[in-house]
Amino acid sequence: MPPFDLAAIGRGLPFVESLDDLRAAVTGRGVAVVQAPPGSGKTTLAPPLVADCVPGRVVVTGPRRVAVRAAAQRLAHLTGTAVGGLVGYTVRGDRQLRAGARIEFVTPGVLVRRLLADSELSGTAAVVLDEIHERALDSDLLLGMLAEVRQLRELPLVAMSATLDAPTVAEVLADDDGPAPLVGSPGALHPLEVRWAPSPTPRTDARGVTREFLHHVATTTAHHHGAGDTLTFVPGAREVDRVVEELQALVPKAEVLPLHGRLGPREQDRATGARERDSPRIIVSTDLAESSLTVPGVRLVVDAGLTREPRRDAARDMSGLVTVQASRASMTQRAGRAARLGPGTAVRLIEESAWVRAPEHVTPQITTADLTEAALVLAAWGSPRGDGMPLLTPPPAAAITAAEGTLSGLGLVDDAGRITDDGHAASRVPADPRLARALLVGAQLVGTALAAEVVAALSDDLRSDDGDLTRLVADLRSGRGREASRWRREVDRLTRLAPAVADGSRSGAVGLVAALAHPSRIARRVGDGPTYLLASGTRAALPTGGSLRHHEWIVVADVARTDSRVAAGTGAVIRLAAGITREEAETAGAGLRVRQVRADLGEGRVTAREVDAIGAIELSSTPMRVDAETGADAVARALADHGLDVLVWSPAADALRRRLAALHHHLGDPWPDVSDSALAARLDEWLGPELQRIATGTPVAKIDLTDPLRRLLPWPAATRLDELAPERLAVPSGSRAAITWPAHDDPSAAPVVAVKLQECFGLTESPRLIDGRVPVLFHLLSPARRPLAVTDDLASFWSGPYAQVRGEMRGRYPKHPWPQDPWTAPATARTKRRM
């Protein structure tokens, strides 16, 4: 087959100057790392060059479906061929590719599943990984998987990036000859002017991006929009739609177009193609257009400075996208879109100080995202948890362990993390493992059609006004809603992937399919209110007026964190759910079903019950006597969750702890640290016997902590405890006034003695404790024991303020002495007559 005409394809593209270096790396070493800025032409030129170096098909990954399709269409256009002939693409639900195609653009997920089906990637002559600097999870996994494939066979591999640390990638792809060769490229930018237009109101609040900020985005875009096209970046599809709606009213003569991943191919092509009208366009986009996708004709970029990143809330078993500050690298790439064709302008809707504080690079998804799908891929690849794989960033231990636990509960991996037969079946379905399991198992229980309908609704982040998933599926089935056509396409795709089973009719079947996907989100109502306890152990509440409140059992399809004061105090609001029966909960939650003895330290003592439960949801329980081991576990959990607050501090124990805290603060060793963290770290040392008593049923309130604390006293220094930090202080009247030592968590404060003023006559100097280091703070009281003065310098008080106190008090308390000379007057706690 004749080679590609690289001169014609690359006319005007700076990356032309790097083609010889790339050719030498591919033919000489079979591997290269390309670092070239956006707009240099690497996506256009590198694939055909590699195709000229190898016999067979070159597979090129792009980070998103719209970018993959656009890249294939552009290269096909430059080669004068139809899409699918010489150059084609494959994305989820869409394939344009003929048998003789030389270059195939795909999303990373497509190539991952090909690798799982054929670890040698037979039929592929070379692979080009584009835009790996975005650190998407699939791309990171692909890099490691392909590095291992290269150990099995000669597979030319090129990894391309705009901003990533190229030497690190080169090390991951190293072979016997050393790190992969680096290929650079000159930039392509014309002069770029950066302006700053921060919003007068906050960009985000607890609910997400604020309406006020989106109004600022729209008005700023309208103000700066001029002769060329404008590209405005906001973090998500909902923000895109809102800003587009406002701009259509603000700039009626401009063609205002949305661009995000939820649009259909035709709508996306309108934004990425040439103008349909002579008037300049405004394109409002997510980060789709940041680096992997070219929008022609842009001379102005307006950047909200925000992005969406996946986050996992391990405590609540929730995952989702959160809006965060974009990295400087991302904002630089966005701005560069304005200077591709000539001088451009970038308007950043943040302060310059926010730019300085922004993270330098994008956060790798592997460090923040839910790793359930990644864990299944790694298990199917034969490397559970990614152990031993050459990854840019290893998966965090806690996150990968949690993901493995989820897969185990779904029956997709065994206890050792090895993939099961069901796991292999799920891994062949291009969907989240939970949804794949719901499709495969749900088809057997309710029929293929209904299972595909529910899974399609769950996979596309769709919403229902009343939060009822069953009603949402019914509305989509009837064609209501603008997402219905996209949902129907996904249903058709999933139907082809699922086993063919006749549809079955059963009550609550929608909820059953959702519960198969998320058994940990099976929930049971708590009491008569809107609060539900999920099998995962967390609580969430239905919104006010929700239509599902009459259901005792539901499955939560979507839940969002919120202020802890709302959502019935749970801090989580249920946004989408479906009612289910107890029978369906038991069917879907079979992997979480347990029969065990559970002990808890609650209401002051350990109690034990034998329970039958779905996760945290108890179906039945029988009280039983607690054994020492089970009780000890309950005590340990309570201490881990609530710290030392589970203990009861008697006045004597609290007073001793305060004295020890002051001694440790002022003298240090050998006096023990009695802070919460220090005591928790030494529990067995000072509280061991008492913990055993609590574990076997002794009420916490009957455990006096005074003697256990004394076990921490150092010897022989302990003999000076009462001397250094006494409980009482002798005053001139002969009384021994109680000393109130400061709280254990504020040991630097002064010890306080509250005593009647008359009892201190003749005391010329304030006493000092702890080897004279700490003065006593006197609260001098009236005969009615009301405060008259606070001082740690009695000499100054007698010389000054006492005269005023005497003048005010002797008429009010005439029976008590108020001498002019407090220095020599006898101290007393009595009245003048009794004296």
C-alpha positions in Angstrom: 0.0 0.0 0.0 1.4 3.4 -0.9 2.7 5.6 2.0 0.7 8.5 3.4 1.5 11.9 1.8 2.9 13.4 5.0 3.9 16.6 3.3 0.4 17.3 2.3 -1.2 16.2 5.5 1.2 18.2 7.7 1.3 21.4 5.7 1.6 24.3 8.2 1.9 22.0 11.2 5.0 22.4 13.4 5.2 18.7 14.2 6.5 18.1 10.6 9.9 19.1 11.9 9.8 16.1 14.3 8.8 13.4 11.9 12.3 12.2 11.2 13.1 11.8 14.9 9.9 9.9 15.4 10.5 7.7 12.4 14.0 6.9 13.7 12.6 6.0 17.2 9.9 3.8 15.8 12.0 1.9 13.3 15.1 1.7 15.6 13.6 1.0 19.0 10.0 0.4 18.3 8.9 2.8 21.0 8.9 6.6 21.5 7.5 9.3 23.9 6.3 12.4 22.1 6.0 15.7 24.0 4.4 18.4 21.8 2.0 21.3 22.7 -1.6 21.3 21.6 -2.0 22.5 18.1 1.4 21.3 16.9 -0.2 18.5 14.8 1.0 15.4 16.6 -2.5 13.7 16.5 -2.7 14.4 12.8 0.9 13.4 11.8 2.1 10.7 14.2 -0.4 8.0 13.3 0.2 8.1 9.5 4.0 8.2 10.1 3.8 5.1 12.3 1.5 3.4 9.7 4.2 4.0 7.1 6.7 2.3 9.4 4.8 -0.9 10.0 2.7 -3.4 7.9 -0.8 -3.6 9.2 -3.2 -1.5 11.2 -2.3 1.2 13.7 -4.6 1.7 16.6 -4.7 5.3 18.0 -6.4 6.1 21.4 -8.1 9.4 22.1 -9.4 10.3 25.5 -13.1 10.8 24.5 -15.6 9.7 21.9 -16.0 13.1 20.4 -12.2 13.5 20.1 -11.8 10.1 18.5 -14.4 10.8 15.9 -13.1 14.3 15.2 -9.5 13.0 14.8 -10.6 10.3 12.4 -12.7 12.7 10.3 -9.9 15.2 10.1 -7.3 12.7 9.0 -9.6 11.1 6.5 -10.4 14.6 5.1 -6.7 15.4 4.7 -6.1 12.1 2.9 -9.0 12.7 0.6 -10.8 9.5 1.7 -14.1 8.7 3.3 -14.2 8.0 7.0 -13.9 4.2 7.5 -11.9 3.5 4.4 -8.2 4.4 5.0 -8.9 6.0 8.4 -11.8 4.9 10.7 -12.8 4.8 14.3 -14.5 2.7 16.9 -16.2 4.1 20.0 -19.0 2.8 22.2 -22.0 2.3 20.1 -20.5 3.6 16.9 -18.0 2.1 14.4 -16.9 3.4 11.0 -14.2 1.0 9.8 -13.6 -1.2 6.8 -11.4 -4.2 6.5 -8.6 -2.5 4.7 -8.3 0.6 7.0 -4.7 1.4 8.0 -5.5 3.6 11.0 -8.2 3.1 13.6 -9.0 5.7 16.3 -10.5 4.3 19.4 -11.2 5.3 23.0 -9.0 3.8 25.7 -11.8 1.6 27.0 -12.2 -0.1 23.6 -8.5 -1.0 23.5 -8.5 -2.2 27.1 -11.3 -4.7 26.3 -9.5 -5.9 23.2 -6.4 -6.6 25.3 -8.5 -8.5 27.8 -9.9 -10.6 25.0 -6.4 -11.0 23.3 -3.4 -10.2 25.4 -1.1 -10.2 22.4 -3.3 -7.8 20.5 -3.2 -9.9 17.3 -4.0 -8.0 14.2 -2.7 -4.7 15.5 0.7 -3.6 14.1 1.3 -0.6 16.4 -0.4 1.5 19.0 -0.3 5.3 19.5 -1.6 6.5 22.9 -2.6 10.2 22.6 -3.1 12.8 25.3 -1.8 10.6 28.1 -1.1 13.8 30.1 -4.8 13.9 31.0 -4.1 11.0 33.4 -7.4 9.2 32.7 -7.7 5.9 34.5 -8.1 3.8 31.3 -5.1 5.5 29.7 -2.9 4.9 32.7 -3.9 1.2 32.7 -3.3 0.9 29.0 0.2 2.3 29.3 1.1 -0.4 31.9 -0.7 -3.2 30.0 1.0 -2.3 26.7 4.4 -2.1 28.3 3.9 -5.7 29.4 2.7 -6.7 25.9 5.9 -5.4 24.5 7.7 -8.0 26.7 5.8 -10.7 24.8 6.1 -9.5 21.3 7.4 -6.7 19.2 4.7 -4.1 19.3 5.7 -0.6 18.2 4.3 1.9 20.8 4.2 5.7 20.8 2.9 7.6 23.8 2.0 11.3 23.2 1.5 14.1 25.7 1.2 17.8 25.8 2.4 18.6 29.3 3.3 15.3 31.1 6.7 14.6 32.6 7.9 12.7 29.5 11.1 11.2 31.2 8.8 9.3 33.6 6.8 7.9 30.8 10.0 6.9 29.0 11.0 5.0 32.1 7.7 3.1 32.2 8.3 2.0 28.6 12.0 1.2 29.1 13.4 -2.0 27.6 16.8 -3.6 27.5 18.2 -0.6 25.7 17.1 1.8 28.3 14.3 4.4 28.6 12.1 5.1 25.5 13.5 7.8 23.1 12.0 11.3 23.6 10.7 13.2 20.6 10.0 16.9 21.1 8.2 19.5 18.9 8.2 23.3 18.6 5.2 25.2 19.7 2.6 26.6 17.4 1.2 29.6 19.3 0.8 33.1 18.0 0.9 36.0 20.5 -1.6 35.5 23.3 -3.0 38.2 25.6 -4.3 37.0 29.0 -6.9 39.1 30.9 -8.3 38.5 34.3 -12.0 39.0 35.1 -12.8 37.4 38.5 -16.4 37.0 39.5 -17.7 39.3 42.3 -19.6 36.3 43.8 -18.3 32.8 44.7 -17.9 30.3 41.9 -19.2 27.4 43.8 -21.2 26.5 46.9 -22.3 23.3 48.6 -24.6 22.5 45.7 -22.0 23.1 42.9 -21.4 25.9 40.5 -23.5 28.9 41.5 -26.1 30.6 39.2 -24.5 33.9 39.8 -21.1 32.7 38.6 -22.7 31.2 35.4 -24.3 34.5 34.8 -20.8 36.1 35.1 -19.5 33.6 32.6 -22.2 34.4 30.1 -22.0 38.2 30.5 -18.2 38.2 30.3 -18.3 36.0 27.2 -20.9 38.3 25.6 -18.8 41.4 26.5 -15.5 40.1 24.9 -17.0 38.3 21.9 -15.8 39.8 18.7 -15.0 39.0 15.1 -13.5 35.5 15.6 -15.1 32.5 17.2 -15.2 32.3 21.0 -14.6 29.1 23.1 -15.9 29.3 26.7 -15.0 26.6 29.2 -17.2 25.5 32.0 -16.9 22.3 34.1 -20.0 20.2 33.1 -22.9 19.6 30.7 -25.5 21.3 32.9 -23.3 24.4 33.2 -22.9 24.3 29.4 -26.6 24.2 28.8 -27.3 27.1 31.2 -24.6 29.4 29.8 -25.7 28.6 26.2 -29.3 29.5 27.1 -28.3 32.8 28.6 -25.9 33.7 25.7 -28.6 33.0 23.1 -30.5 35.9 24.7 -27.5 38.1 25.3 -25.9 37.7 21.8 -28.9 36.9 19.5 -26.9 37.4 16.3 -24.2 34.9 17.2 -24.5 31.1 16.7 -24.2 29.7 20.2 -23.4 26.0 20.4 -22.9 23.5 23.2 -20.1 20.9 23.3 -20.1 18.1 25.8 -20.0 14.4 25.9 -23.7 13.8 26.3 -24.6 15.4 23.0 -25.3 13.3 19.9 -22.6 13.0 17.2 -24.4 15.4 14.9 -24.6 18.1 17.6 -20.9 17.6 18.4 -19.9 17.8 14.8 -21.7 21.2 14.5 -19.4 22.6 17.2 -16.2 21.0 15.9 -16.8 21.7 12.2 -16.7 24.8 10.2 -19.2 27.6 10.6 -22.6 27.1 9.2 -23.3 30.8 9.1 -21.1 33.8 8.4 -21.6 35.2 11.9 -18.9 34.3 14.5 -19.7 31.5 16.8 -19.7 31.0 20.5 -19.0 27.5 21.6 -19.6 26.6 25.3 -17.7 23.5 26.1 -16.5 21.2 28.9 -12.8 20.3 28.9 -13.6 18.2 25.8 -12.0 21.1 23.8 -9.1 21.5 26.1 -6.4 19.5 24.4 -7.7 16.5 22.5 -10.1 18.3 20.2 -9.6 21.1 17.8 -12.4 23.7 17.4 -11.5 25.8 14.3 -11.5 29.6 14.1 -11.2 30.4 17.8 -9.6 33.7 18.7 -11.1 34.2 22.2 -11.1 31.8 25.1 -13.1 32.5 28.2 -12.1 30.1 31.0 -14.2 29.5 34.2 -11.1 27.9 35.7 -13.0 24.9 36.9 -13.0 21.2 36.1 -14.7 18.0 37.2 -12.7 15.2 38.8 -13.9 11.9 40.2 -13.9 11.5 43.9 -14.7 8.5 46.1 -16.2 8.9 49.6 -15.0 5.7 51.2 -16.9 6.3 54.4 -20.3 6.5 52.6 -19.5 4.1 49.7 -20.4 6.9 47.3 -18.6 8.1 44.2 -19.1 10.9 41.8 -17.7 13.9 40.1 -16.8 17.0 42.1 -16.1 20.5 40.8 -12.6 21.7 41.6 -10.1 24.3 40.6 -8.5 23.5 37.2 -4.7 23.0 37.1 -2.4 25.6 35.6 -1.5 23.1 32.9 -5.1 22.7 31.9 -5.8 26.4 31.9 -2.7 27.0 29.8 -3.9 24.5 27.2 -7.3 26.1 27.2 -5.9 29.6 26.6 -3.7 28.3 23.8 -6.8 27.4 21.8 -7.1 31.2 21.1 -3.7 31.5 19.5 -3.7 28.6 17.0 -4.4 30.6 13.9 -3.3 34.1 14.9 -3.1 36.5 17.8 -5.6 35.6 20.5 -7.1 36.6 23.8 -7.8 34.5 26.9 -10.0 35.8 29.7 -9.7 33.9 33.0 -12.5 34.3 35.4 -10.3 34.0 38.4 -7.9 36.3 40.3 -4.2 36.0 39.5 -3.6 34.8 43.1 -6.0 31.9 42.4 -3.8 31.1 39.3 -0.7 31.0 41.5 -2.4 28.7 44.1 -3.8 26.3 41.5 -2.2 22.8 41.2 0.5 22.6 38.5 -0.8 19.4 36.8 -4.1 17.5 36.6 -4.7 15.0 39.4 -4.3 11.4 38.2 -7.6 9.7 38.3 -6.1 6.6 39.8 -5.5 8.5 43.0 -9.0 9.8 43.5 -11.5 7.8 41.5 -13.6 4.7 42.4 -11.3 1.9 41.3 -13.9 -0.9 41.0 -13.7 -1.1 37.2 -9.9 -0.8 37.2 -9.7 -3.6 39.8 -11.7 -5.9 37.5 -9.5 -5.0 34.6 -6.4 -5.8 36.6 -7.8 -9.0 37.8 -8.8 -10.0 34.3 -5.3 -9.1 33.1 -3.9 -11.5 35.7 -2.4 -8.8 37.9 -4.8 -8.3 40.9 -4.4 -4.9 42.5 -1.8 -4.0 39.8 1.0 -5.8 41.7 4.2 -5.7 39.7 2.7 -3.7 36.8 4.7 -0.8 35.4 2.2 2.0 36.2 2.8 5.7 36.2 1.1 5.9 39.6 0.2 2.8 41.7 -3.3 2.5 42.9 -3.7 3.7 46.5 -3.9 0.6 48.8 -7.1 1.6 50.6 -9.0 2.4 47.4 -7.9 -0.8 45.5 -8.7 -2.9 48.6 -12.2 -1.3 48.8 -12.7 -1.9 45.1 -11.7 -5.6 45.4 -14.2 -5.9 48.3 -16.9 -4.5 46.0 -16.1 -7.0 43.3 -16.0 -9.8 45.8 -19.5 -8.8 47.0 -20.7 -9.0 43.4 -19.1 -12.4 42.9 -16.7 -11.1 40.2 -13.4 -12.0 42.1 -12.6 -14.5 44.8 -11.1 -13.9 48.2 -7.6 -13.7 46.7 -8.6 -11.1 44.1 -8.6 -13.6 41.2 -11.3 -13.2 38.6 -14.2 -15.6 38.6 -16.2 -16.9 35.6 -18.8 -14.2 36.3 -16.0 -11.7 36.4 -14.7 -12.7 33.0 -18.3 -12.3 31.6 -18.6 -8.9 33.2 -15.2 -7.8 32.0 -16.4 -8.3 28.4 -19.3 -5.8 28.8 -18.1 -2.3 28.2 -19.6 -0.8 31.3 -19.0 -0.4 35.0 -18.7 -3.8 36.6 -21.7 -3.2 38.8 -23.8 -2.4 35.7 -22.4 -5.3 33.8 -23.4 -7.6 36.6 -26.9 -6.1 36.7 -27.3 -6.6 33.0 -26.1 -10.2 32.9 -27.9 -11.4 36.1 -30.8 -9.1 35.6 -31.5 -10.5 32.2 -32.0 -14.0 33.7 -34.4 -12.6 36.4 -36.5 -10.0 34.6 -35.7 -10.4 30.9 -33.1 -8.9 28.6 -35.2 -5.9 27.5 -36.0 -4.6 31.0 -32.5 -5.2 32.3 -31.0 -3.3 29.4 -33.5 -0.4 29.9 -32.6 0.0 33.6 -28.9 -0.3 33.1 -29.0 2.2 30.3 -30.7 4.7 32.6 -28.2 4.1 35.4 -25.2 4.4 33.1 -26.1 7.9 31.7 -26.5 10.0 34.9 -30.2 10.6 34.1 -32.5 12.4 36.5 -36.2 12.2 37.4 -38.0 15.2 38.8 -39.4 13.2 41.7 -36.3 10.9 42.1 -38.3 7.8 41.2 -36.2 5.5 38.9 -39.2 3.4 38.0 -41.0 6.4 36.7 -37.9 7.6 34.9 -37.6 4.4 32.9 -41.3 4.5 32.1 -40.9 8.1 30.8 -37.9 7.2 28.7 -39.7 4.1 27.3 -42.5 6.4 26.1 -40.1 8.8 24.5 -40.6 11.7 26.9 -37.5 13.8 27.6 -34.7 15.0 25.4 -32.5 12.1 26.6 -34.9 9.4 25.4 -33.3 8.9 22.0 -29.8 8.6 23.4 -31.1 6.2 26.1 -32.8 4.1 23.4 -29.5 3.8 21.5 -27.8 2.6 24.6 -30.6 0.1 25.4 -30.1 -1.4 21.9 -26.3 -1.7 22.4 -26.8 -3.3 25.8 -29.4 -5.7 24.5 -26.9 -7.0 22.0 -24.4 -7.6 24.8 -26.8 -9.4 27.2 -28.0 -13.0 26.9 -31.2 -13.2 25.0 -34.0 -14.0 27.6 -37.7 -13.3 27.2 -38.9 -10.3 29.3 -40.6 -11.2 32.5 -43.2 -9.1 34.3 -42.8 -8.8 38.0 -43.4 -6.1 40.6 -40.5 -3.8 41.4 -38.3 -5.3 38.7 -36.7 -2.0 37.9 -35.5 -1.8 41.5 -34.3 -5.3 41.4 -32.0 -4.6 38.5 -30.7 -1.5 40.2 -30.1 -3.5 43.4 -28.1 -6.1 41.4 -25.8 -3.2 40.3 -25.5 -1.6 43.8 -26.3 -4.2 46.5 -24.5 -2.0 49.0 -27.2 0.6 48.3 -30.1 -1.6 49.2 -31.8 0.5 52.0 -34.4 0.0 54.6 -36.4 2.8 56.2 -35.5 3.9 59.8 -38.6 4.6 61.8 -41.4 6.6 60.2 -39.3 9.4 58.7 -37.5 9.9 55.4 -34.2 8.4 56.6 -33.0 5.1 55.2 -30.1 2.8 56.4 -28.1 1.5 53.5 -26.5 -1.9 53.5 -23.1 -0.1 53.3 -23.8 1.2 56.8 -24.4 4.9 55.9 -27.7 6.8 56.2 -29.4 9.0 53.6 -32.7 10.7 53.4 -35.3 11.2 50.7 -36.0 14.8 49.8 -39.1 16.5 51.2 -42.2 15.4 49.5 -40.5 12.4 47.8 -42.9 9.9 46.2 -41.0 6.9 47.5 -41.6 7.4 51.3 -44.2 4.7 51.5 -41.6 2.1 50.6 -40.0 0.3 53.5 -37.3 -1.1 51.1 -35.6 0.9 48.3 -32.5 0.8 46.3 -30.6 4.0 46.0 -29.4 4.6 42.4 -27.9 8.1 43.1 -27.0 9.8 46.3 -25.2 13.1 46.9 -23.4 14.5 49.9 -24.9 17.7 51.4 -24.7 19.8 54.5 -25.0 17.6 57.6 -27.8 19.8 58.9 -30.2 18.9 56.0 -31.4 15.6 54.6 -32.8 14.7 58.1 -29.3 15.2 59.6 -27.7 12.4 57.5 -25.6 14.6 55.3 -26.7 12.6 52.2 -29.7 13.2 50.1 -31.2 10.5 47.8 -31.6 11.8 44.3 -32.7 8.7 42.5 -34.1 5.5 43.9 -36.7 2.7 43.3 -38.9 0.7 45.6 -38.2 -3.0 46.1 -39.6 -5.8 48.1 -37.8 -7.6 50.9 -37.6 -10.7 48.7 -35.9 -8.7 46.0 -33.5 -7.1 48.5 -32.6 -10.6 49.7 -32.1 -11.8 46.1 -29.9 -8.9 45.0 -28.1 -8.6 48.3 -27.2 -12.3 48.6 -23.5 -11.5 48.4 -23.8 -9.3 51.4 -26.0 -11.7 53.5 -24.4 -12.5 56.8 -25.4 -14.5 59.9 -23.1 -13.5 62.7 -22.8 -12.4 66.3 -22.6 -8.6 66.5 -21.6 -6.8 69.7 -21.8 -3.1 70.3 -20.8 -0.7 73.0 -23.9 1.3 73.3 -25.8 2.9 76.1 -22.9 2.4 78.5 -22.3 -1.3 78.1 -21.5 -4.1 75.6 -24.4 -6.1 74.4 -24.4 -8.9 71.8 -26.9 -10.3 69.3 -27.0 -13.0 66.8 -28.1 -11.3 63.6 -29.3 -12.2 60.1 -28.4 -9.1 57.9 -27.8 -7.7 54.5 -24.7 -5.8 55.2 -25.6 -3.3 57.9 -29.4 -3.9 57.6 -30.6 -6.3 60.2 -33.4 -8.7 59.2 -33.6 -10.4 62.6 -31.6 -10.5 65.8 -31.6 -12.6 69.0 -29.9 -11.3 72.2 -27.1 -13.5 73.5 -24.3 -13.4 76.1 -21.2 -11.7 74.9 -17.9 -13.6 74.9 -14.6 -11.8 75.7 -13.3 -11.8 72.1 -16.4 -10.4 70.5 -16.8 -7.9 73.3 -13.2 -6.8 72.9 -13.9 -6.2 69.2 -16.9 -4.1 70.1 -14.9 -2.0 72.6 -12.1 -1.5 70.0 -14.6 -0.3 67.4 -16.2 2.1 69.7 -12.9 3.6 70.7 -11.8 3.8 67.1 -15.1 5.6 66.1 -15.6 7.8 69.1 -12.2 7.9 70.9 -12.1 8.3 74.7 -15.5 9.9 74.7 -16.9 6.4 75.3 -15.3 6.4 78.7 -16.9 8.0 81.8 -14.5 10.4 83.6 -15.4 10.7 87.3 -14.5 14.0 89.0 -11.5 12.4 90.7 -10.2 10.9 87.4 -10.8 14.1 85.6 -8.9 16.1 88.3 -6.0 13.7 88.2 -5.8 13.9 84.4 -5.8 17.7 84.5 -2.9 17.7 87.1 -0.9 15.3 84.9 -1.5 17.3 81.8 -0.2 20.4 83.5 2.9 18.6 84.8 3.7 17.2 81.3 3.2 20.6 79.7 5.5 22.4 82.1 8.0 19.8 83.1 7.9 17.3 80.2 9.3 13.8 80.8 9.0 11.7 82.8 5.5 13.0 83.5 3.1 11.3 81.0 1.3 12.8 78.1 -2.5 12.4 78.8 -3.9 13.9 75.6 -6.6 11.9 73.9 -4.2 10.7 71.2 -1.5 9.7 73.7 -3.9 7.8 75.9 -5.4 6.0 72.9 -1.9 4.9 71.8 -1.2 3.4 75.2 -4.7 1.9 76.0 -3.5 -1.6 76.9 -0.8 -0.2 79.1 -3.0 1.9 81.4 -6.5 0.5 80.8 -6.0 -3.1 79.9 -7.8 -4.9 82.8 -10.7 -2.4 82.7 -11.2 -2.9 78.9 -11.5 -6.6 79.6 -14.1 -6.0 82.2 -16.1 -3.7 79.8 -15.8 -6.3 77.1 -17.4 -8.9 79.2 -20.4 -6.8 80.3 -19.3 -4.4 83.1 -21.0 -1.0 82.5 -18.6 1.7 81.5 -20.0 4.0 84.3 -18.7 1.5 86.9 -15.1 1.8 85.7 -13.3 4.5 87.7 -10.4 5.7 85.7 -8.5 7.2 88.6 -6.4 4.1 89.4 -5.8 3.2 85.8 -4.4 6.7 85.2 -2.1 6.3 88.2 -0.5 3.3 86.3 1.1 5.9 84.1 2.8 7.8 86.9 6.6 7.6 86.7 8.5 6.3 89.7 10.1 7.8 91.8 8.9 11.2 90.4 5.3 10.1 91.4 6.1 10.8 95.0 6.2 14.5 94.3 2.8 14.6 92.6 1.0 16.3 95.5 3.9 18.6 96.1 4.2 19.8 92.5 0.5 19.8 91.6 -1.6 19.7 94.8 -5.3 19.3 94.9 -5.7 22.1 97.5 -3.9 25.2 98.5 -3.6 26.4 102.1 -4.7 30.1 102.5 -4.0 32.5 105.5 -7.5 31.8 107.0 -6.4 28.3 107.7 -8.7 26.9 104.9 -7.5 24.5 102.2 -9.1 25.9 99.0 -9.6 23.5 96.1 -7.3 24.1 93.1 -9.1 23.8 89.7 -6.4 22.7 87.2 -7.0 23.6 83.5 -8.6 21.2 81.2 -6.3 18.4 79.9 -6.5 19.9 76.3 -5.5 23.4 77.6 -2.6 22.7 79.9 -1.0 26.0 79.5 -3.8 27.8 81.3 -3.3 28.8 84.9 -4.6 26.8 87.9 -7.5 28.6 89.6 -8.3 29.0 93.3 -11.7 30.4 94.1 -11.8 31.7 97.6 -13.4 34.5 99.7 -11.4 37.7 99.6 -11.2 37.9 103.4 -9.4 34.6 103.6 -6.4 36.0 101.8 -5.6 39.0 104.0 -1.9 39.1 104.7 -1.0 37.0 101.6 1.5 39.4 100.0 2.7 37.2 97.2 0.7 34.9 94.9 1.8 31.3 95.4 3.5 29.5 92.5 3.1 25.7 91.8 5.0 23.1 89.8 8.4 24.1 91.2 7.5 27.8 91.1 6.8 27.8 87.3 3.1 28.4 87.4 1.3 31.3 89.4 -2.0 30.6 90.9 -4.9 32.6 89.4 -7.1 33.8 92.3 -10.8 34.3 91.8 -11.5 36.5 94.9 -15.1 36.1 96.0 -17.6 38.1 97.9 -19.2 36.7 101.1 -22.0 35.5 98.8 -19.3 33.7 96.8 -19.7 36.0 93.8 -16.6 37.1 91.9 -15.1 40.4 92.9 -11.7 40.2 91.2 -9.4 37.9 89.2 -5.6 38.2 89.8 -2.4 36.3 89.8 -0.6 39.2 91.5 -2.0 39.7 95.0 0.5 42.4 95.9 -0.7 44.6 93.1 -4.3 43.9 93.9 -3.9 45.0 97.6 -2.1 48.1 96.5 -4.6 49.2 94.0 -8.0 47.7 93.0 -8.7 46.5 96.6 -9.6 50.1 97.7 -12.3 50.4 95.1 -13.6 46.9 96.0 -13.7 47.8 99.7 -15.6 51.0 98.9 -18.3 49.1 97.0 -18.6 46.1 99.2 -18.4 47.2 102.9 -21.8 48.8 102.7 -23.3 45.7 101.0 -21.7 43.2 103.4 -21.2 45.2 106.7 -21.0 42.1 108.9 -17.7 41.1 107.2 -14.4 42.7 107.7 -13.1 45.2 105.0 -10.0 46.7 106.7 -8.1 49.6 105.2 -4.9 47.6 105.5 -5.3 44.1 104.1 -1.6 43.5 104.5 -1.8 43.1 108.3 -5.5 42.3 108.9 -6.2 38.8 110.1 -7.5 36.5 107.5 -10.9 34.9 108.2 -13.8 33.1 106.7 -16.1 34.4 109.4 -18.1 37.5 110.1 -16.8 40.3 112.4 -19.0 39.2 115.3 -17.9 35.5 115.1 -14.3 36.7 114.9 
